[in-house]
Amino acid sequence: MTHFAHSVPAGPHFHRLGGPQGNALLRNAKSALRASIKQKELGTSDVAMRAIFGSLTGALAFRVSNWITQRHQNRRDMLAKRMSLSTLLTDLPLR
């Protein structure tokens, strides 16, 4: 049975390896497992950060949209008041 240094043997034969070759394979397997776990942890935090920034972006867009709508509504109301005032003044009889 031949095992290569870059591959980890699977199944019940793994515990039969002794000596430096078995120790090296075990270290490689542990290192690969740690790297995989670390990558998954980074992936989880990356997803969480994206969710937080997405939420903040949505809230900001909502606030800006409401501000623009309110601003235009205030302008429209002011223009309507001016127009009604000007029509009221032009309709008054002059003495």
C-alpha positions as CSV (number, residue, x, y, z in Angstrom):
1,M,0.0,0.0,0.0
2,T,1.5,3.3,-1.1
3,H,0.6,6.7,0.2
4,F,1.6,10.0,-1.4
5,A,2.7,12.9,0.8
6,H,0.1,15.2,-0.6
7,S,-2.9,13.0,-0.1
8,V,-4.5,11.9,3.2
9,P,-5.4,8.2,3.3
10,A,-9.0,7.6,4.0
11,G,-10.7,4.8,5.9
12,P,-9.3,2.3,8.5
13,H,-5.8,2.4,7.0
14,F,-5.1,5.9,8.4
15,H,-4.4,4.6,11.9
16,R,-1.9,2.0,10.6
17,L,0.6,4.6,9.5
18,G,3.2,5.1,12.1
19,G,6.4,7.0,12.2
20,P,7.3,10.2,10.4
21,Q,5.2,9.5,7.4
22,G,2.0,9.0,9.5
23,N,2.9,12.1,11.6
24,A,3.4,14.2,8.5
25,L,0.1,13.1,7.0
26,L,-1.7,13.8,10.3
27,R,-0.1,17.3,10.5
28,N,-1.2,18.0,6.9
29,A,-4.7,16.8,7.6
30,K,-4.9,19.0,10.8
31,S,-3.5,22.0,9.0
32,A,-6.0,21.6,6.1
33,L,-8.8,21.3,8.6
34,R,-7.8,24.4,10.5
35,A,-7.5,26.3,7.2
36,S,-11.0,25.1,6.2
37,I,-12.5,26.2,9.5
38,K,-10.8,29.6,9.4
39,Q,-12.0,30.1,5.8
40,K,-15.6,29.2,6.9
41,E,-15.3,31.6,9.9
42,L,-14.1,34.4,7.6
43,G,-16.9,33.6,5.2
44,T,-19.5,33.9,8.0
45,S,-18.2,37.2,9.2
46,D,-18.0,38.4,5.5
47,V,-21.7,37.5,5.1
48,A,-22.6,39.3,8.4
49,M,-20.7,42.4,7.3
50,R,-22.5,42.4,3.9
51,A,-25.8,42.1,5.7
52,I,-25.1,45.0,8.0
53,F,-23.8,47.2,5.2
54,G,-26.8,46.2,3.0
55,S,-29.2,47.1,5.8
56,L,-27.4,50.5,6.3
57,T,-27.5,51.2,2.6
58,G,-31.2,50.4,2.4
59,A,-31.9,52.7,5.4
60,L,-29.9,55.5,3.9
61,A,-31.7,55.2,0.6
62,F,-35.0,55.2,2.3
63,R,-34.2,58.4,4.3
64,V,-32.8,60.2,1.2
65,S,-35.9,59.2,-0.8
66,N,-38.2,60.5,2.0
67,W,-36.2,63.7,2.3
68,I,-36.5,64.4,-1.5
69,T,-40.2,63.6,-1.5
70,Q,-40.9,65.9,1.4
71,R,-38.8,68.7,-0.1
72,H,-40.7,68.6,-3.4
73,Q,-44.0,68.4,-1.6
74,N,-43.1,71.5,0.4
75,R,-42.1,73.4,-2.8
76,R,-45.3,72.4,-4.4
77,D,-47.4,73.6,-1.4
78,M,-45.5,76.9,-1.4
79,L,-46.0,77.5,-5.1
80,A,-49.7,76.6,-4.8
81,K,-50.0,79.2,-2.0
82,R,-48.2,81.8,-4.1
83,M,-50.4,81.1,-7.1
84,S,-53.6,81.4,-5.0
85,L,-52.4,84.6,-3.4
86,S,-51.5,86.1,-6.8
87,T,-54.9,85.1,-8.3
88,L,-56.6,86.5,-5.3
89,L,-54.8,89.8,-5.6
90,T,-55.5,90.1,-9.3
91,D,-59.2,89.5,-8.8
92,L,-59.5,92.3,-6.3
93,P,-61.2,95.4,-7.8
94,L,-59.0,98.4,-7.9
95,R,-60.4,101.6,-6.4
